[in-house]
Amino acid sequence: MKIKKSDKVKIIAGKDRGKEGKVLEVFPEERKITVEGLNLAVKHMRPRRGGEKGQRIQFPVPLRASNVMLICSKCNKMTRVGYKILENGKKVRMCKKCKEVIE
């Protein structure tokens, strides 16, 4: 997958379209990612002991990686990701717009 943990991404489809966030988790087998503070689901928790109150818990749900685009740290634009092989033989990700290496 071209998106990795702690990358900054922008959602391009779905209920949170246009919002930006940091990637918390990546699930490459399922082609899904979890973004901090976006695509939240609400779970209602029942009180377990007497006198305790019930509560609503919000947590981020994984979304399809195809619905987000990486934001380049150099040019701050949404970009596609390419790959470049350096002189030392290391394969690195590259911004398609500014041609800089993405760290």
Residue pairs with C-beta under 8 A, 6 or more apart in sequence:
1 26
1 28
1 31
1 65
2 70
2 81
2 93
3 9
3 23
3 26
3 33
3 65
3 68
3 70
3 81
4 23
4 26
5 23
5 24
5 25
5 26
6 22
6 23
7 22
7 23
7 70
7 71
8 20
8 21
8 22
8 23
8 70
8 71
8 73
9 20
9 21
9 22
9 23
9 33
9 35
9 68
9 69
9 70
9 71
10 18
10 19
10 20
10 68
10 69
10 71
10 78
11 17
11 18
11 19
11 20
11 21
11 35
11 38
11 39
11 63
11 67
11 68
12 67
12 68
12 69
12 78
13 67
14 39
14 63
14 67
15 39
16 38
16 39
19 38
20 71
21 35
21 36
21 37
21 38
22 35
22 36
23 33
23 34
23 35
23 36
24 34
24 35
24 36
24 60
25 33
25 34
25 62
26 32
26 33
26 34
26 65
27 33
27 34
27 62
30 62
31 64
31 65
31 66
32 62
32 63
32 64
32 65
33 62
33 63
33 65
33 68
34 60
34 61
34 62
34 63
35 60
35 63
35 68
36 60
37 60
38 60
38 63
39 60
39 61
39 62
39 63
40 58
40 59
40 60
40 61
41 58
41 59
41 60
41 61
42 56
42 57
42 58
43 56
43 57
43 58
43 59
44 54
44 55
44 56
44 57
45 54
45 55
45 56
45 57
46 54
47 53
47 54
69 78
69 79
69 80
70 78
70 79
70 80
70 81
70 102
71 77
71 78
71 79
72 78
72 79
72 95
72 97
72 98
72 100
72 102
73 102
73 103
74 95
74 98
74 100
74 102
75 95
75 97
75 98
75 100
77 97
77 98
79 95
79 96
79 97
79 98
80 96
81 93
81 94
81 95
81 96
81 102
82 93
82 94
82 95
82 96
83 91
83 92
83 93
83 94
84 91
84 92
84 94
84 101
85 91
85 92
86 92
92 101
92 102
93 101
93 102
94 100
94 101
94 102
95 101
95 102
